[in-house]
Amino acid sequence: MRENKHTDHVLFFSLRYGKQRQRRNRMNSKSTIKSLTALTMAGAMVFSMNTMPVSAAKKKTKAKSTVKSVKVVAPSGSKKSATVAKGKSIKLAVTVNATKKVYKKVTYKVSNKKVISVSKKGVVKGKKAGTATVKVISTKNKKKKASIKIKVVSGAVKTVKLNKSSLALNVGDSGKLSAKVTASKKAYKTLKWTTSNKKVATVTNKGVVKGIGKGTAKITAASLDGTGKKSTCTVTVREKQVVNGIKSLEVYNPLKSYSSSTLKVTLDSPQALTANDFKVETKSYGEGSYMRTVSVDDIYTTDNQTYEVYLANDDIYNGRYVRVTVNALNGQKTAEVRFLVDPDTVRQVHTAKVGDDEHSFSVDDAAAMGTSRSVIKTGTLPAGYKLINELGDSARVRGIPSAVADNQHVVFATTDELGRDTTTDVNFLIGDDDHIVVENQTIGDQVSGMIYAKDSFYKDLHFAGGNGKITAEILNTYDGTFKIDDTYSDSVGITVADSNKLAAGTYDIPVRITDSNGKTGQGTLKVIVTTSAKIVTKVNNNSPDGTIYFYNHNSNEEFSLRSIEKESKYSGSVGNTTLTSTGYLPHGTYSVYYRMCGRKIMLNKSLNVSGDTNLEFTLPTTKITGTIYDVNNKKYENSVDVCMYRSNDLDTRYYSVSDYTSDGTYSFQGVPDGQYVLVVSGQKDGKYFETTSGTITVSGGNATMDVKLPVANPANPQQ
């Protein structure tokens, strides 16, 4: 408050003093003027000092308005030069970087007005062939300027034409456009490439177009000489389509068998397919076209890219051609392969006695195609033998044995017309009256003949020489694990006495052969046993047709539950049986299923067996039951076969389950949803009869179908 009063006082003083000065008549006294000036300044200082805090908060500093830069660019994008045809015009792009819009005005100055002219809007016109420079100068700050050289050519572009009017691309893919420029002599033919939508497609100055996003865009190639000639192409960009086809096809044969019923089809990329998508055809060597179609039983995949395709009832044999077609693919739909077996080394044994009549045998070349020729790869033939290659026949070994040969190995290489080698190892056993030679053999070391723990096997161990009655004994049974099965004229059978004792490992089983004269010989059977896993399987609602299958994807082998059983236990009534089975399987990945009318009812699609495993499955309880009547509508109490088929596979006997009945009733258990028919057949008076039922539809519950036969019941003949 006091400061305000003081300020008012000073203001009043200044005003009053001013009025008094006006009453004075032309005072010229220097002292008076000086006094007045001093007094006024003193008042102003007092006013300023007392009002500074208020005025400082409101005071604003004005920013200076400036021109920072001037730039000029040709239509081509160049900052240095541009070209224009004589009589044509181009527009320069000018950019002025200034703080105010009013400061962005420029003027143009031409170095040679006979060559070019330039308008106030930067439009340059070519007047005469030659060169000139255009300077662009800021009107606000003439120190800020830019220049560009203009070349005027006498020729001109007449037409521009692209090689395509439309182009389709996938996102991420590129395509190339080319332009044909028609022009007079000395014309400037360089083009400018532009896109109407950079979010859809881009283009380089060489016409390379790249798809960026889904949509359409126009790509333009335009002349830069001022003629305005151009051509456009409409580019359609779509989401990238994955081209998927058959990448590879092979006959799946990990055990190196001479036949297989499994194919392996690998796609370029994953795609879900069904068994119906695969068409399989085969032909033999020499057949010109595929005339044989093989039914596909099922398929298996874990990634929708590699498929195992199981054929229903036709093996692919060595040398046969296979063609697979998958029309659901948008890439390579068909693939062809010839099944050629590359087996392990074939093992062959030849026994003889010194002084025998001439011996002759063929070298095993089962994997060879067509005619073949054999040579001795390693080893030497026993005394008295020679190798003979006969035209159109396998190689043969002939001769009269003249000396003892105790496990003398000779390896043969058989080459077929395709240049493939089959290697055969022939073990010669040649004895005499005083020398019994016994085979040394190894089993279980080849993929085609592996032996697993808790498994069983039978193997012949050959011998030669000696006289009279032959006896054989195992010198080490490994605590009763192995035994002699039987003795033949030139071999002795060795088998597993107790499979529960057969653990993984290597067994050297010594075998001694003794003749009636007390002459002996000894050989060894080496058995290599691979680890297996104990599988305890409990199956609920099991039925006579409820066989459980274990398919090994690693070896392409199918085991049935009953085939692997070491012990089993059944409980419950018929049709509601629980089976507990203990068996052994090799390690690997399995599909577990049972079959009903040829269909695989999957219980476990991918079971990894790497150790002892306990399993439990429950089969469906759905039943199809019914009564069989004779021609007189009486229960037919005589033996008949009742076969059930899928309604669309009536002619394919593979796709059936059967029941044998003599009490006039039948029952099928574990039936999945679907449509079925029954075929009931039998004999009467030595004549065969058969009848087919109507369609049976199973959908979430039991079904009943009675069947009437075309014959009378022998037990109740009432015709």
Secondary structure, DSSP 8 states (H G I E B T S, - for coil): -HHHHHHHHHHHHHHHHHHHHHHS-----HHHHHHHHHHHHHHHHHHHHHHHHHHHHH--------EEEEEEE-TTS-SSEEEEEBT-EEE-EEEEEESSGGGG-EEEEES-TTTEEE-TT-EEEE-SSEEEEEEEEESS-TT-EEEEEEEEES--EEEEEES-SEEEEETT-EEE--EEEEE-TT----EEEEES-TTTEEE-TT-EEEE-SSEEEEEEEEESSSS--EEEEEEEEE-------EEEEEE--TT--SEESEEEEEESS-----GGG-EEEEE-TT-SS--EEE-EEEEE-SSSSEEEEEESS--EETT-EEEEE-TT-SS--EEEEE-----S-EEEEEEEETT-S-EEEE---TT--SSEEEEEEES---TTEEEE--TTS--EEEE---S-EEEEEEEEEEEETTS-EEEEEEEEEEE-SS--EE--EEES-SGGG-EETT---EEEEEEE---S--EEEES--TTTTEEEEEE-SSEEEEEES-GGG--SEEEEEEEEEE-TTS-EEEEEEEEEEE-EEEEEEEEEEE-TT--EEEEETTTTEEEETTTSEEEEEEES-TTSEEEEEEEEEESEEEEEEEEETTEEEEEEEEEEESS-EEEEEE----EEEEEEE-TTSSB--S-EEEEEEETT-TT-TTSEEEEEESSSEEEEES--SEEEEEEEEEEETTEEEEEE---EEESSS-EE--EE-SS--TTS---
